[in-house]
Amino acid sequence: MLEPAPLVDTPDDPIPIGAEPDWFVGAGGAKLRAALFTPPGRARGSVVLSGGRTEPIEKYFETIRDFMDRGFVVLAHDWRGQGLSARELPDRLKGHAKGFKPFLEDYRRLLNAYEDRLPRPWVAVGHSMGGCLTLLALASGERRFSSAVLSAPMLGLQFGKFSTLSASGLMRFNLMLGRANRYVMGQTGNPFDETFDDNVLTHDPHRFARYRAQIRAHPDLALGGPTWSWLEFAFRATALLANPERLRSVTIPVEIVSAAEDRLVDNSAQAAAARNLPQGRLITVPGAYHEILMETDDMRNIFLRVFDALTGKSAPKPAEAPTQTPPAVPVAATAASPIPAPAPAVVKPTVAAKPVPKPAAEAATKPAVKAKAVPAPKPVLKAAAKPAAAAKAVQAPKPPPKAPAKPAVRAKSAPSPKPAPQATAKPAAKAVAKKVPAKPGAKPVTEVGTPKAVKVPVAKVAKPAVAGSAPKKAPSKRTPAKKAPAKNAPAKS
């Protein structure tokens, strides 16, 4: 049923890997061209890509590669009357059509011919005339697609200085005169004369020149302006899609990407279609001309992001499941037990890394070690270098450095002969000794060696140090320090 067909290769835009071009038979026995592009590995689904008027398969090589890179099989085709498919008139450059029904039948036969080679789900992508016919096929009963993305679909036409009503009247008048096969007024049959400065399709000079190189390499790909008969087809097709009842039958998600600076199709008709579609949505690309997928990268990427968002829901990447499943098990386990998860992060930066993983009983001895670290210059400086709160704690013990040993002797020999300031200093020290284990005991892991653990005891000790005599806090902290080695010894083992 399918016979091998050619594809045109150019140095600037080579044929994508995995291409299989074929001829298939359309309505009335027309010989039409299609090409299947299969990416390596397991496919996420399939994209059926339908270009606009004048656009052959080759023009979308870059877009086809984009879809393949995302894991999709891509089926692209030439509509009848363009590309290398059968032309309606002997003059190949005339863009001619005989109603919309042959197009819809061709589309149905295309899907039937490749159905077994297209992994599900299917995503319909159409530009301009291709977007119009894709939506018309969906509204006419095609139910094999899971979603659709339409680029500047031809749901209405612009005629420059002429109104739609005037253009429709001219069209009917010329058809009555038997001029169906003639070019529409102002159109020409030579597509090679257009220059980049005069074009209204894209702002990208490279993509504009790339297509021109393709039609120069194979002139049979080229197509000129439309005929009056093609214009009649366009009026009839867009009129059907202006019917809200017809669009309400399309229940799949449909994203309509509109070009803000489009001069060929009617953006208001696209907005109306998006409102009438049950799951329709309109996204406008600021500054874009008609051919969004041939635009500059910043505008073109908006379409690709819309495509990615839509297919991320309807066709998730199959490769993600196996790659993410193995790490998902331990991640879930750590999420269920939040305490051991942060413990390694706290232990690594601390000096006493060995005692940290031990039970809470050991944590009760650690406040004594912290009490040592408060007056000691080296540990305090390290902790103070990070947070501002620790810096305040360093400023508190500044008076004692002159004679740190003497206050300790005084505390042993004369605990009570001193006036009231000393008596108040002792209960304060005891109160600290009781509170210090209570708070570290509640959070044994986070208060092991982090700046937060130092803030709690130091802030409470620093306040009495200013009110009373700071040197007499050192004895209360050093005396438990002597007991600490006995408790820490089993922790290391």
Backbone hydrogen bonds, N-H to C=O, Kabsch-Sander energy under -0.5 kcal/mol:
donor,donor_aa,acceptor,acceptor_aa,energy
3,E,23,W,-1.4
5,A,21,P,-1.7
9,D,7,L,-0.5
10,T,13,D,-0.9
13,D,10,T,-0.8
19,A,16,P,-0.8
20,E,36,L,-2.0
22,D,34,A,-3.4
23,W,3,E,-3.4
24,F,32,L,-2.8
26,G,24,F,-0.6
26,G,30,A,-3.3
29,G,26,G,-1.6
30,A,27,A,-1.2
32,L,24,F,-2.9
32,L,30,A,-0.8
34,A,22,D,-2.7
35,A,76,A,-2.7
36,L,20,E,-1.9
37,F,74,V,-2.9
38,T,18,G,-1.5
38,T,36,L,-0.5
44,R,71,G,-3.2
45,G,71,G,-0.7
46,S,121,P,-2.6
47,V,73,V,-3.2
48,V,123,V,-2.3
49,L,47,V,-0.7
49,L,75,L,-2.6
50,S,48,V,-0.5
50,S,125,V,-2.6
51,G,49,L,-0.5
51,G,77,H,-0.6
55,E,52,G,-1.8
59,K,56,P,-0.8
60,Y,57,I,-2.0
61,F,58,E,-1.6
64,I,60,Y,-2.9
65,R,61,F,-2.3
66,D,62,E,-1.9
67,F,63,T,-2.2
68,M,64,I,-2.5
69,D,65,R,-2.7
70,R,66,D,-0.9
71,G,68,M,-2.1
72,F,67,F,-2.0
73,V,45,G,-2.4
74,V,37,F,-2.6
75,L,47,V,-3.0
76,A,35,A,-2.4
76,A,74,V,-0.6
77,H,49,L,-0.9
78,D,33,R,-2.5
79,W,77,H,-0.5
81,G,86,A,-2.9
82,Q,79,W,-1.5
83,G,221,L,-0.6
85,S,82,Q,-1.5
86,A,31,K,-1.9
92,R,90,P,-1.0
94,K,91,D,-1.5
95,G,93,L,-0.5
95,G,225,G,-2.6
96,H,94,K,-1.3
98,K,99,G,-0.5
104,L,100,F,-2.0
105,E,101,K,-2.3
106,D,102,P,-2.4
107,Y,103,F,-2.3
108,R,104,L,-2.1
109,R,105,E,-2.4
110,L,106,D,-2.3
111,L,107,Y,-2.1
112,N,108,R,-2.1
113,A,109,R,-2.3
114,Y,110,L,-1.5
115,E,111,L,-0.9
117,R,114,Y,-1.6
118,L,115,E,-1.2
123,V,46,S,-2.7
124,A,147,S,-2.3
125,V,48,V,-2.5
126,G,149,V,-1.5
127,H,50,S,-2.3
128,S,151,S,-2.3
130,G,127,H,-2.3
132,C,128,S,-2.2
133,L,129,M,-2.6
134,T,130,G,-2.0
135,L,131,G,-2.3
136,L,132,C,-2.2
137,A,133,L,-2.3
138,L,134,T,-2.1
139,A,135,L,-2.5
140,S,136,L,-1.0
141,G,138,L,-1.2
142,E,137,A,-2.3
146,S,122,W,-2.7
147,S,122,W,-1.0
148,A,253,P,-1.9
149,V,124,A,-2.8
150,L,255,E,-3.1
151,S,126,G,-3.0
152,A,150,L,-0.7
152,A,257,V,-3.3
154,M,128,S,-2.3
155,L,153,P,-1.8
158,Q,264,L,-2.6
162,F,159,F,-2.1
167,A,163,S,-2.4
168,S,164,T,-2.3
169,G,165,L,-2.0
170,L,166,S,-2.3
171,M,167,A,-2.3
172,R,168,S,-2.2
173,F,169,G,-2.1
174,N,170,L,-2.4
175,L,171,M,-2.1
176,M,172,R,-2.1
177,L,173,F,-1.3
178,G,175,L,-1.4
179,R,174,N,-2.8
182,R,179,R,-1.7
184,V,226,P,-2.7
187,Q,184,V,-2.5
193,D,190,N,-0.8
198,D,195,T,-0.6
199,N,195,T,-0.8
199,N,196,F,-0.9
208,F,204,D,-1.8
209,A,205,P,-2.4
210,R,206,H,-2.1
211,Y,207,R,-1.6
212,R,208,F,-1.6
213,A,209,A,-2.1
214,Q,210,R,-1.4
215,I,211,Y,-2.1
216,R,212,R,-1.6
217,A,213,A,-2.0
218,H,214,Q,-1.7
221,L,218,H,-2.5
222,A,219,P,-1.5
224,G,93,L,-2.4
225,G,188,T,-2.5
227,T,95,G,-2.1
228,W,179,R,-0.5
228,W,182,R,-1.7
229,S,180,A,-2.1
231,L,227,T,-1.9
232,E,228,W,-1.9
233,F,229,S,-2.0
234,A,230,W,-2.2
235,F,231,L,-2.3
236,R,232,E,-2.3
237,A,233,F,-2.6
238,T,234,A,-2.3
239,A,235,F,-1.7
240,L,236,R,-1.7
241,L,237,A,-1.6
242,A,238,T,-0.7
242,A,239,A,-0.5
243,N,240,L,-1.3
246,R,243,N,-0.5
247,L,243,N,-1.5
248,R,244,P,-1.7
249,S,246,R,-0.8
250,V,247,L,-1.9
251,T,249,S,-1.1
254,V,279,Q,-2.0
255,E,148,A,-2.7
256,I,254,V,-0.6
256,I,281,R,-3.3
257,V,150,L,-3.1
257,V,255,E,-0.6
258,S,256,I,-0.7
258,S,283,I,-3.3
260,A,258,S,-0.6
260,A,285,V,-2.1
261,E,288,A,-2.5
262,D,259,A,-1.6
266,D,156,G,-2.0
267,N,265,V,-0.7
270,Q,266,D,-1.0
271,A,267,N,-2.1
272,A,268,S,-2.0
273,A,269,A,-2.1
274,A,270,Q,-2.3
275,R,271,A,-1.6
276,N,272,A,-1.8
277,L,273,A,-1.8
279,Q,250,V,-0.5
280,G,277,L,-1.6
281,R,254,V,-1.7
283,I,256,I,-3.0
285,V,258,S,-3.4
288,A,285,V,-1.6
290,H,200,V,-1.1
291,E,201,L,-1.8
292,I,290,H,-1.6
294,M,291,E,-1.3
295,E,292,I,-1.5
299,M,296,T,-0.6
300,R,296,T,-3.0
301,N,297,D,-2.8
302,I,299,M,-0.8
303,F,299,M,-0.9
303,F,300,R,-0.5
304,L,300,R,-1.5
305,R,301,N,-2.3
306,V,302,I,-2.0
307,F,303,F,-2.5
308,D,304,L,-2.6
309,A,305,R,-2.4
310,L,306,V,-2.2
311,T,307,F,-2.8
312,G,308,D,-1.8
313,K,309,A,-0.6
313,K,310,L,-1.0
314,S,310,L,-1.9
315,A,311,T,-2.7
320,E,317,K,-0.7
321,A,317,K,-0.6
321,A,318,P,-0.6
323,T,319,A,-1.4
324,Q,320,E,-2.3
325,T,321,A,-1.7
328,A,324,Q,-1.1
329,V,325,T,-0.9
329,V,326,P,-0.9
331,V,327,P,-1.7
332,A,328,A,-2.0
333,A,329,V,-1.8
334,T,330,P,-2.4
335,A,331,V,-2.1
336,A,332,A,-1.6
337,S,333,A,-1.1
341,A,337,S,-1.0
343,A,339,I,-1.0
346,V,342,P,-1.6
347,V,343,A,-2.6
348,K,344,P,-2.0
350,T,346,V,-0.8
350,T,347,V,-0.7
353,A,351,V,-1.8
356,V,352,A,-0.5
358,K,355,P,-1.3
362,E,359,P,-0.8
363,A,359,P,-0.8
364,A,360,A,-0.9
364,A,361,A,-0.6
365,T,361,A,-0.5
365,T,362,E,-1.2
366,K,362,E,-0.8
368,A,365,T,-0.6
369,V,365,T,-1.0
370,K,366,K,-2.3
371,A,367,P,-2.3
372,K,368,A,-1.6
373,A,369,V,-1.9
374,V,370,K,-1.2
376,A,372,K,-1.6
380,V,376,A,-1.2
381,L,377,P,-1.9
382,K,378,K,-1.8
383,A,379,P,-2.3
384,A,380,V,-2.6
385,A,381,L,-1.2
386,K,383,A,-1.1
391,A,387,P,-0.8
392,K,388,A,-1.3
393,A,389,A,-1.4
394,V,390,A,-1.5
395,Q,391,A,-1.5
396,A,392,K,-1.2
398,K,395,Q,-1.2
402,K,399,P,-1.0
403,A,400,P,-1.4
408,A,404,P,-0.7
409,V,405,A,-1.4
410,R,406,K,-2.4
411,A,407,P,-2.1
412,K,408,A,-1.2
413,S,409,V,-2.6
414,A,410,R,-2.5
422,Q,419,P,-1.4
423,A,419,P,-1.2
424,T,420,A,-2.6
425,A,421,P,-1.5
426,K,422,Q,-1.9
428,A,424,T,-1.5
429,A,425,A,-1.9
430,K,426,K,-2.5
431,A,427,P,-3.2
432,V,428,A,-1.9
433,A,429,A,-2.2
434,K,430,K,-2.0
435,K,431,A,-2.2
436,V,432,V,-2.7
438,A,434,K,-1.0
439,K,435,K,-2.0
441,G,437,P,-2.3
442,A,438,A,-1.4
443,K,439,K,-1.6
447,E,443,K,-1.5
448,V,445,V,-1.2
453,A,450,T,-0.6
454,V,450,T,-1.2
455,K,451,P,-1.7
456,V,452,K,-1.4
458,V,454,V,-1.8
459,A,455,K,-2.3
460,K,456,V,-1.2
461,V,457,P,-2.1
462,A,458,V,-2.8
463,K,459,A,-1.1
465,A,461,V,-1.6
466,V,462,A,-1.3
466,V,463,K,-0.6
467,A,463,K,-1.6
468,G,464,P,-3.3
470,A,468,G,-0.7
472,K,469,S,-1.2
473,K,470,A,-1.8
474,A,470,A,-0.5
474,A,471,P,-0.8
476,S,472,K,-0.7
477,K,473,K,-1.4
478,R,474,A,-2.4
479,T,475,P,-2.7
481,A,477,K,-0.7
482,K,478,R,-1.0
482,K,479,T,-0.8
483,K,479,T,-0.7
483,K,480,P,-0.5
484,A,480,P,-1.3
486,A,483,K,-0.6
487,K,483,K,-1.2
488,N,484,A,-2.7
489,A,485,P,-1.7
491,A,487,K,-0.6
492,K,488,N,-1.6
493,S,489,A,-1.1
